Amino acid sequence: MSAPLQSSLSGGVRILRERIWVIHDSEKDPRRRQIIKEYTLFNESDDNITDIIIDINEFLLGLRIFDQDGSELSFYPKNFIHDLLKPYFDEKELEDLLAPGRYFLWIPLGSNRQIKPGEARLLKLVYFDPKEVKSVSRLVSPFSIPRFELGLEKERRDYDTFFIIQAPMGYTVKYSREKAEMNNTVLTEKHGFYEDVYDYVINVRIPVIHDKSVYFSAKYDIFPPKVERTLFYVSIIPLYLMAVLMLASSVGFNFLPPSLIQILLKGYKEIIAGIATAALAIAGLIRDPLLDRSRFYYLVAGAIAIISYFIFLLRMA
């Protein structure tokens, strides 16, 4: 996890709180995650803080930095940092400090945004998570449910960390903790560890444990809206029942009363056409990416209906 370091230009910066917002902000693509890392900083020195240096140790896609009033802050590119530090380090030290894969931010605050002694400041890092996310197995769900991972290792840091996970409007998030412990001791509420779990938002507080290392990991899934899941089962079950029934009738496996079989055979073509048309039409109308996998089940129902029709024609020939 990112942690502001003490800037050699500005004195000491202490973190009071870290909040990590994981926001699924798009109903068209619920897999997309926007990350907002929010730091509450405190100037515990006797001088104004003129610059903030943040060791991020990872590339942050589409990074934008905002001050607490919503103003966007600039940060120096890597080549410019090299030039600034050149008078203070030899080339080997600079190569190590700015090596490929090593990332840190240098944020100049300017004369009008300096943090005064004893003053707190909120800083936000906003970026996108580009990691590819796999869906859960078909054995677990007929939907394309993405499964995301959370992880944090806090090594003797003196501030709380919060994870806030927000599902898209109308969608549901399902959360499962894997590990929350310090030195092989499970964290509980008595340590200040809390999990507030709701259908649309999850809040996890990972407390400060002085002189202890804290390890946390969890997984969560994003589910389509309940209405869409209900409509899937309400539509797919009758389609499969009718398709299998028509297939059984076409091969002569008659387990229904003779009168009902006669009704089915009289309108066989129309019933088959209705099943196939409904199945293929619904599959074509699906737009929610989390329902992509459900197309397969509609297509199978339509295929069963079409196969039964050809078997019926062969028997009638």
Residue pairs with C-beta under 8 A, 6 or more apart in sequence:
1 18
1 20
1 152
1 153
1 154
1 161
2 37
2 54
2 55
2 56
2 57
2 125
3 15
3 54
3 55
3 157
4 13
4 15
4 39
4 41
4 52
4 53
4 54
4 55
5 13
5 53
5 54
5 55
5 104
6 12
6 13
6 53
7 13
7 49
7 50
7 51
7 52
7 53
9 50
9 51
10 45
10 47
10 48
10 49
10 50
10 51
10 52
11 43
11 45
11 46
11 47
11 49
12 43
12 44
12 45
13 41
13 42
13 43
13 44
13 49
13 52
13 115
14 41
14 42
14 43
14 44
14 158
14 159
15 39
15 40
15 41
15 42
15 157
15 158
15 159
16 40
16 41
16 42
16 120
16 159
17 39
17 40
17 159
17 160
17 161
17 162
18 37
18 38
18 39
18 40
18 159
18 160
18 161
18 162
19 36
19 37
19 38
19 161
19 162
19 164
20 35
20 36
20 37
20 38
20 161
20 162
20 163
20 164
21 34
21 35
21 36
21 37
21 38
21 164
21 166
22 33
22 34
22 35
22 129
22 148
22 150
22 163
22 164
22 165
22 166
23 33
23 34
23 35
23 36
23 166
24 30
24 31
24 32
24 33
24 34
24 166
24 167
24 168
24 171
24 222
25 32
25 34
25 168
26 32
26 168
27 168
27 169
27 170
27 171
28 289
29 289
30 146
30 167
30 168
30 171
30 222
30 289
30 290
31 133
31 146
31 222
31 289
32 128
33 128
33 129
33 148
34 126
34 127
34 128
34 129
35 60
35 125
35 126
35 127
35 128
35 129
36 124
36 125
36 126
37 124
37 125
38 122
38 123
38 124
38 125
39 122
39 123
39 124
39 125
40 120
40 121
40 122
41 49
41 52
41 115
41 120
41 121
41 122
41 123
42 118
42 119
42 120
42 121
43 49
43 115
43 116
43 117
43 118
43 119
43 120
43 121
44 118
45 117
46 117
47 117
48 114
48 115
48 116
48 117
49 109
49 114
49 115
50 108
50 109
50 114
51 106
51 107
51 108
51 109
52 105
52 106
52 107
52 109
52 123
53 104
53 105
53 106
53 107
54 104
54 105
54 107
54 125
55 103
55 104
56 103
56 104
56 105
56 125
57 102
57 103
57 104
58 103
59 103
60 103
60 125
60 127
61 127
61 128
61 129
61 130
62 127
62 128
63 75
63 125
63 126
63 127
64 72
64 125
64 126
64 127
65 72
65 73
65 74
65 75
65 105
65 107
65 123
65 124
65 125
65 126
66 72
66 73
66 123
66 124
66 126
67 73
67 113
67 121
67 122
67 123
68 121
68 122
68 123
68 124
71 113
73 107
73 109
73 113
73 123
74 107
74 108
75 105
75 106
75 107
75 108
76 84
76 106
76 107
76 108
78 98
81 98
81 106
82 94
82 98
84 106
85 94
85 97
86 94
89 97
105 125
107 123
109 115
115 121
133 146
133 147
133 148
134 146
134 147
135 144
135 145
135 146
135 147
135 293
136 145
136 146
136 147
136 221
138 293
141 293
142 232
142 293
142 294
142 297
143 223
143 224
143 229
143 232
143 290
143 291
143 293
143 294
144 289
144 290
144 291
144 292
144 293
145 221
145 222
145 223
145 290
146 221
146 222
146 290
147 219
147 220
147 221
148 219
148 220
148 221
148 222
149 217
149 218
149 219
150 163
150 165
150 204
150 216
150 217
150 218
150 219
150 220
151 216
151 217
151 218
152 161
152 163
152 206
152 214
152 215
152 216
152 217
153 213
153 214
153 215
153 216
154 161
154 206
154 209
154 213
154 214
154 215
154 216
155 213
156 210
156 211
156 212
156 213
157 208
158 208
158 210
159 208
160 192
160 205
160 206
160 207
160 208
161 205
161 206
162 203
162 204
162 205
162 206
163 202
163 203
163 204
163 206
163 218
164 201
164 202
164 203
164 204
165 173
165 175
165 201
165 202
165 203
165 220
166 173
166 200
166 201
167 173
167 199
167 200
167 201
167 222
168 222
170 225
171 200
171 222
171 223
171 224
171 225
171 290
172 199
172 200
172 222
172 223
172 224
172 225
172 226
173 199
173 200
173 201
173 202
173 220
173 221
173 222
173 223
174 220
174 221
174 223
175 195
175 197
175 202
175 218
175 219
175 220
176 218
176 219
176 220
177 195
177 217
177 218
178 217
178 218
178 219
179 215
179 216
179 217
179 218
180 186
180 187
180 193
180 206
180 214
180 215
180 216
181 187
181 214
181 215
182 191
182 209
182 212
182 213
182 214
182 215
183 212
183 213
187 193
187 206
187 207
187 214
187 216
191 207
191 209
192 205
192 207
192 208
193 205
193 206
193 207
194 203
194 204
194 205
195 202
195 203
195 204
195 205
196 202
196 203
196 204
202 220
204 216
204 218
206 214
206 216
207 214
222 290
223 229
223 290
224 288
224 290
224 291
228 288
228 291
232 291
232 294
235 278
235 282
236 294
236 297
236 298
236 301
239 275
239 278
239 279
239 298
239 301
240 297
240 301
240 304
242 271
242 275
242 305
243 275
243 279
243 301
243 302
243 304
243 305
243 308
244 304
245 256
245 264
246 264
246 268
246 271
246 272
246 275
246 304
246 305
246 308
246 309
247 304
247 305
247 307
247 308
247 311
248 254
248 255
249 256
249 261
249 264
249 265
249 268
249 308
249 312
250 268
250 308
250 309
250 311
250 312
250 315
251 308
251 311
252 315
254 261
256 264
264 271
268 309
268 312
269 309
272 305
272 306
272 308
272 309
272 312
275 301
275 302
275 305
276 302
276 305
276 306
276 309
279 298
279 299
279 301
279 302
279 305
280 298
280 299
280 302
282 298
283 295
283 298
283 299
283 302
286 292
286 294
286 295
286 298
